[in-house]
Amino acid sequence: MIDKCYYEILEVQRDADKSIIKKAYRKMAMKYHPDKNPNDKEAEENFKAVNEAYQVLSDDEKRQIYDRYGKEGLEGHGQGHGGFSGGFEDLGSIFEEMFGGFGGGRRSQQRKTYNYNLDTEIQIVLEFNEAIFGCDKEIKYKYKTACKSCKGTGAKGGKLSTCSTCHGQGQVHMRQGFMTFAQTCPDCHGSGQSIGAKCPDCNGKGYEEVTDSFEVKIPEGVDNGNRIRVSGKGNIAPNGTRGDLYLSMVVNEDKHFVRHDDDIYLEVPVFFTQIALGATLKVPSLKGELELKIPAGTPDKKQFTFRNEGVKNVNGYGRGNFIVQIKIKYPTSLNAEQTELLEKLQDSFGVQSKPHEDSFSSMFEKVKNWFK
């Protein structure tokens, strides 16, 4: 599926205040919670998306960045594509309030002992026409699976020791003035444990890489930066839980057509005599050809718009436009006969052929007076 807008996920308007967002979040989280939808992969995915949306829209700074730059702008602000294995902990108090612990209070959070994210992302390069019309694409990629010898820990025999930096807390505290800030331990990455001797089978990485391939249907209308989530094709945790694979689209440019969002632009060269006389041309389009009527005297770079002849919106919001921009072409050289004909044509217009003389006649006198 194509990533949805966070506001669409929570089914709220862009100007919704925090109370509306929280209320919408509670409703959606209750609907898709795994305890209410056991063994339902789709509900699990929706639950993850709801939490991701709430984490951003409930935070003023993250929401402001998201509104201006989208999901890409959140990179580096604590909102990556992977790593949701620990993201739910931040929302624990709300879960506890909503679900009453589901069988005895808030669940204790089991710390992550492996050092890679379950969700992963790769780039898919598409030709211009593949993105416009959609296609079936064979995907070849590598995913991580936990080393069996160390169970993903990276430690020999799977034996970890207490992190000496955070003393097993998973967090370190920094004091600035009268304020104290907590941040994830940089050495154990929040696990509270560290590696003594490295696992000889994976050299301390905690995982091995497996090459895989599958075929995916690229929907019509995808563009640069769009992401497609393929469920259950990501990295694998020691307990068998598997993340998702995100396909990030990179679309090659076309020699003639230029795409901007769902609109397509085409520059059409037109000889100056066709501009003077007016002309009707056949121009290529995404679906074949269109008839372009150019009135006499049309200025250079004039644009003509063909409604709904552009790209189909990937989210189903109609089609863009096909926009033709003319570029007037002049001869680079003239033979004697052509020069004579043009001179005769210019003379036939009389004073009309020298508009600059009428425009500048008074200016010459004005400029002379400046130097008297």
HELIX and SHEET records of a PDB file:
HELIX    1   1 TYR A    6  LEU A   10  1                                   5    
HELIX    2   2 LYS A   18  TYR A   32  1                                  15    
HELIX    3   3 LYS A   41  LEU A   57  1                                  17    
HELIX    4   4 ASP A   60  TYR A   69  1                                  10    
HELIX    5   5 LYS A   71  LEU A   74  5                                   4    
HELIX    6   6 GLY A   87  LEU A   91  5                                   5    
HELIX    7   7 GLY A   92  PHE A   99  1                                   8    
HELIX    8   8 PHE A  128  PHE A  133  1                                   6    
HELIX    9   9 LYS A  156  GLY A  158  5                                   3    
HELIX   10  10 PHE A  272  LEU A  277  1                                   6    
HELIX   11  11 ALA A  336  SER A  348  1                                  13    
HELIX   12  12 GLY A  350  SER A  353  5                                   4    
HELIX   13  13 PRO A  355  TRP A  370  1                                  16    
SHEET    1   A 3 THR A 120  LEU A 126  0                                        
SHEET    2   A 3 LEU A 245  VAL A 251  1                                        
SHEET    3   A 3 ARG A 227  VAL A 230 -1                                        
SHEET    1   B 2 CYS A 135  ALA A 146  0                                        
SHEET    2   B 2 TYR A 207  ILE A 218 -1                                        
SHEET    1   C 2 LEU A 160  THR A 162  0                                        
SHEET    2   C 2 GLN A 193  ILE A 195 -1                                        
SHEET    1   D 2 GLN A 171  GLN A 176  0                                        
SHEET    2   D 2 MET A 179  THR A 184 -1                                        
SHEET    1   E 4 VAL A 258  HIS A 260  0                                        
SHEET    2   E 4 ASP A 263  PHE A 271 -1                                        
SHEET    3   E 4 PHE A 322  LYS A 329  1                                        
SHEET    4   E 4 GLN A 303  PHE A 306 -1                                        
SHEET    1   F 2 ALA A 279  SER A 285  0                                        
SHEET    2   F 2 GLY A 288  ILE A 294 -1                                        
END                                                                             
